[in-house]
Amino acid sequence: MRLGQEIEMIRKKLGLSIAFMCDVFDTDERGYHDIVIGKRTPSVYHLIMFIDSTHCPLESLSKIIEK
């Protein structure tokens, strides 16, 4: 699973709004959509903000680190 897909899956699982996600990633709806489809990669800072806000680990990051 790609990073953006995993982020969107967690958002839906937790019932978070897209507006909340836009705040976390400091972007608008189009920018968030670009993250979800993999067109844009969030910065390390934004990924930390996401993990801190949701208290959910990102499994796709562990796969990147292992390489």
PyMOL commands that set and color helices and strands:
alter all, ss='L'
color gray80, all
select helices_A, chain A and resi 3-14+18-24+29-37+44-54+59-66
alter helices_A, ss='H'
color red, helices_A
deselect
rebuild
show_as cartoon
